[in-house]
Amino acid sequence: MKYIEPVMKLSDPEKEWFEIWYVDGVNYFPAYLVVVLPNPENQEEIIVVDSTKSEIIHKSQSYEDAHQWLTEDDFSLVTGREFNYVR
């Protein structure tokens, strides 16, 4: 797998965003987190990065494809404070 640099600067400020996703329904502590963001080498591509290894674990051609991949693998988007319990 390809590793990414911890600090990246994208050429388009509109594409400087990220999301944090976690594995839902599994009692991991600390939670397994991934970061979703535009690929700095190809801003038309969305990458999913393992937060502990800074390793790209998935690439998608669109946000919708990345979203589908994440939800199929039981990831949920962090929208605020999440509590560590199995539903």
N, C-alpha and C positions, 0 to 999 in steps of 0.2 A: 504494500500500500504506500501511497505517496504521503509524505509529511508536509505540513504547511508551517510557515513561519509564524511565530506568536503574534507579531505585529504586521498588519498588512494595510496598505493604502490603496483604495480603488480610484480609478481615474474619473469616475462619475459619482459626484456626491449623492445623487438620488439613489444610488445603489449601495450606499453604505448603511446597511441594516443587518441585523442578525436576530435569530430566535433561539431560545433554549427549549429543548424537548427532553422528556424523561420517560423511562419505561414505566408504564402504568400497570397497577395490579400485582406487582411483585414487591416483596418486602426486602429491598436492598437498602443498605445504609453504609456509606452514603449512596444516594440514588445514582443510577447510571444516566449520565447527561450527555447529550449531543448538541452541537451548535449547527444551525442551518443558516447559510449566508451565500451571497453570490460568489462565484469562483473568481478570485482576483486575476487569474490568467485568461479567463473567458467569461466575461460578465453576463453572457446570455445563458450560462449554465449555473445551476444551484448545486452546492456541495453540502454534505452532511459530515461533520467532523466529530470524532471521538474527543470529548473534552479533556480526558486525562492523558491521552497520547498525542494529541494534535495531529491525528491521522485521518485522512479522508476515507470514510467507510462507504460512501455512496455519492454518485454524481447523477444529476437529472438535467434534462433539457429545459424543464420549466418548473416553476414553483408547484404547480398542480401535481406533476409527477412525483416530486419530492414529498409532498404532503401525502399522497396516496401510499407511497412506500413506507413512510413513517407510521401511518395509521394501521396499515396491514401488519406491521411488526409491533403493534401495541404500544407505540409511543404516544404521548400526549403533550400538547403545548403548555408550557408554563405561562400562566396568566396572572400570577400573583403568588401568594404564599401557598405552598402545597404541604400537606401533612403526610407523614410517613406511616400509612396504614394500608392494609390490603382490603379492598372493597368486596 
